[in-house]
Amino acid sequence: MTDATTATVAAAEVAPDPSQGAGPGADEARSLWSDAWRQLRKNPLFWISAALIVVFLLMALVPQLFTRIDPTSGSLRHVREAMSSDHWFGTDKQGRDIYSRTIYGARASIIVGLLTTLSTTLVGGALGIMAGYLGGWLDALLMRVTDIFFAIPMLLGGILFMASFPSNADTSYWAVVGKVVLVMTVFGWPGIARLMRSAVLQVKSLEYVQAARALGARPGRIILGHVLPNAVAPVIVVATINLGAYIATEATLSFLGIGLVPPTISWGVAISDALDTVRTSPHILLFPSLFLSLAVLAFILLGDAVRDALDPKSR
């Protein structure tokens, strides 16, 4: 039997049956995710983190569900008041309601985290697939560029960029948010690219990918139908964990006064405003810090739960 005949027979054994409507790669991907969902449902940390994330998303999307108080209005007669029935979390140094500002502060922080996660996953994932699947000189070039950006810490790069192109009170809301998302995307995609490349290198050598090549399938169809569904799982896990890290990074930049700036409301801005009153009025710092910590913790716990569910060794 010739090599060509052998390859054809092997391809026929694993080739998708048109009557089934999906190939082995799709079946394996569906089985992986169905097994992962069964594992997630048994994990209490998943439900705790998911409940927290749902609450934070509702705070970001419809803050009116939680408060009717205008977060920008304040009164000098109620400066730095302690917690009371009128102001559940007290007031800040400008007499604004801390509870209302904490609720509305979720919007900017969550938006920055979600947009940064989406952009870093798309950019890093696309470059990682190209490098891992095509290989050769393109792989070497993309990995050297990745190493250059990977060597620069995100926080340091963000400080340098935001200090060079500062925002002010006249800058529009979306311009400020977009600038923070851009700088974190520039320094955040290399890790995703390296992870995706590693996953693609493992998947592209499997038999069903080789069979698809032998049958003459186009590279785009192989990547979308076979490689990507079986290589994306670790990327999703890391991206979920990174989302919490991006929220913390935004808060750090805003705390330093070079990230989101007033009148934009975010947890980082609230923490920065409370810095000079932490001894006399600690409640001004307490609640934005608490909500920020819970949000970061929720996404990290979710990422850990998803990682455990997708890792066969943990079952």
ChimeraX attribute file (.defattr): number of C-alpha atoms within 10 A of each C-alpha:
attribute: neighborCount
match mode: 1-to-1
recipient: residues
	/A:1	5
	/A:2	7
	/A:3	8
	/A:4	10
	/A:5	10
	/A:6	11
	/A:7	15
	/A:8	15
	/A:9	13
	/A:10	16
	/A:11	20
	/A:12	15
	/A:13	12
	/A:14	16
	/A:15	18
	/A:16	18
	/A:17	12
	/A:18	8
	/A:19	6
	/A:20	7
	/A:21	8
	/A:22	13
	/A:23	16
	/A:24	15
	/A:25	21
	/A:26	17
	/A:27	12
	/A:28	14
	/A:29	19
	/A:30	14
	/A:31	12
	/A:32	18
	/A:33	14
	/A:34	14
	/A:35	14
	/A:36	19
	/A:37	15
	/A:38	11
	/A:39	17
	/A:40	20
	/A:41	13
	/A:42	11
	/A:43	15
	/A:44	11
	/A:45	16
	/A:46	21
	/A:47	16
	/A:48	13
	/A:49	21
	/A:50	16
	/A:51	13
	/A:52	17
	/A:53	20
	/A:54	11
	/A:55	13
	/A:56	22
	/A:57	17
	/A:58	17
	/A:59	21
	/A:60	19
	/A:61	15
	/A:62	14
	/A:63	20
	/A:64	15
	/A:65	10
	/A:66	13
	/A:67	15
	/A:68	9
	/A:69	14
	/A:70	13
	/A:71	18
	/A:72	15
	/A:73	10
	/A:74	16
	/A:75	13
	/A:76	11
	/A:77	9
	/A:78	17
	/A:79	16
	/A:80	22
	/A:81	20
	/A:82	16
	/A:83	15
	/A:84	10
	/A:85	7
	/A:86	9
	/A:87	17
	/A:88	13
	/A:89	22
	/A:90	24
	/A:91	27
	/A:92	27
	/A:93	20
	/A:94	16
	/A:95	18
	/A:96	24
	/A:97	29
	/A:98	27
	/A:99	23
	/A:100	23
	/A:101	25
	/A:102	24
	/A:103	25
	/A:104	26
	/A:105	26
	/A:106	27
	/A:107	23
	/A:108	23
	/A:109	28
	/A:110	26
	/A:111	18
	/A:112	25
	/A:113	25
	/A:114	20
	/A:115	19
	/A:116	27
	/A:117	27
	/A:118	15
	/A:119	18
	/A:120	26
	/A:121	25
	/A:122	15
	/A:123	17
	/A:124	26
	/A:125	24
	/A:126	15
	/A:127	23
	/A:128	30
	/A:129	25
	/A:130	19
	/A:131	25
	/A:132	26
	/A:133	22
	/A:134	13
	/A:135	15
	/A:136	10
	/A:137	10
	/A:138	15
	/A:139	18
	/A:140	13
	/A:141	12
	/A:142	19
	/A:143	21
	/A:144	12
	/A:145	11
	/A:146	21
	/A:147	13
	/A:148	11
	/A:149	18
	/A:150	18
	/A:151	10
	/A:152	13
	/A:153	11
	/A:154	19
	/A:155	18
	/A:156	12
	/A:157	16
	/A:158	27
	/A:159	18
	/A:160	13
	/A:161	17
	/A:162	19
	/A:163	15
	/A:164	10
	/A:165	10
	/A:166	15
	/A:167	19
	/A:168	12
	/A:169	12
	/A:170	10
	/A:171	14
	/A:172	13
	/A:173	16
	/A:174	11
	/A:175	12
	/A:176	21
	/A:177	20
	/A:178	17
	/A:179	20
	/A:180	24
	/A:181	25
	/A:182	19
	/A:183	19
	/A:184	26
	/A:185	23
	/A:186	19
	/A:187	22
	/A:188	27
	/A:189	24
	/A:190	27
	/A:191	21
	/A:192	26
	/A:193	28
	/A:194	24
	/A:195	20
	/A:196	28
	/A:197	25
	/A:198	17
	/A:199	22
	/A:200	23
	/A:201	19
	/A:202	15
	/A:203	21
	/A:204	20
	/A:205	12
	/A:206	12
	/A:207	13
	/A:208	23
	/A:209	21
	/A:210	18
	/A:211	20
	/A:212	21
	/A:213	14
	/A:214	15
	/A:215	14
	/A:216	10
	/A:217	13
	/A:218	10
	/A:219	14
	/A:220	10
	/A:221	11
	/A:222	20
	/A:223	19
	/A:224	11
	/A:225	19
	/A:226	23
	/A:227	27
	/A:228	20
	/A:229	18
	/A:230	22
	/A:231	23
	/A:232	16
	/A:233	20
	/A:234	18
	/A:235	21
	/A:236	17
	/A:237	20
	/A:238	20
	/A:239	24
	/A:240	23
	/A:241	23
	/A:242	23
	/A:243	25
	/A:244	27
	/A:245	19
	/A:246	27
	/A:247	27
	/A:248	20
	/A:249	22
	/A:250	29
	/A:251	24
	/A:252	22
	/A:253	23
	/A:254	23
	/A:255	22
	/A:256	17
	/A:257	20
	/A:258	23
	/A:259	26
	/A:260	34
	/A:261	26
	/A:262	18
	/A:263	14
	/A:264	20
	/A:265	22
	/A:266	28
	/A:267	33
	/A:268	30
	/A:269	27
	/A:270	26
	/A:271	23
	/A:272	19
	/A:273	20
	/A:274	21
	/A:275	14
	/A:276	13
	/A:277	15
	/A:278	14
	/A:279	10
	/A:280	9
	/A:281	19
	/A:282	15
	/A:283	22
	/A:284	27
	/A:285	22
	/A:286	14
	/A:287	20
	/A:288	26
	/A:289	18
	/A:290	12
	/A:291	17
	/A:292	24
	/A:293	14
	/A:294	17
	/A:295	26
	/A:296	20
	/A:297	18
	/A:298	25
	/A:299	24
	/A:300	22
	/A:301	21
	/A:302	23
	/A:303	23
	/A:304	18
	/A:305	22
	/A:306	24
	/A:307	22
	/A:308	18
	/A:309	25
	/A:310	22
	/A:311	13
	/A:312	11
	/A:313	7
	/A:314	8
	/A:315	8
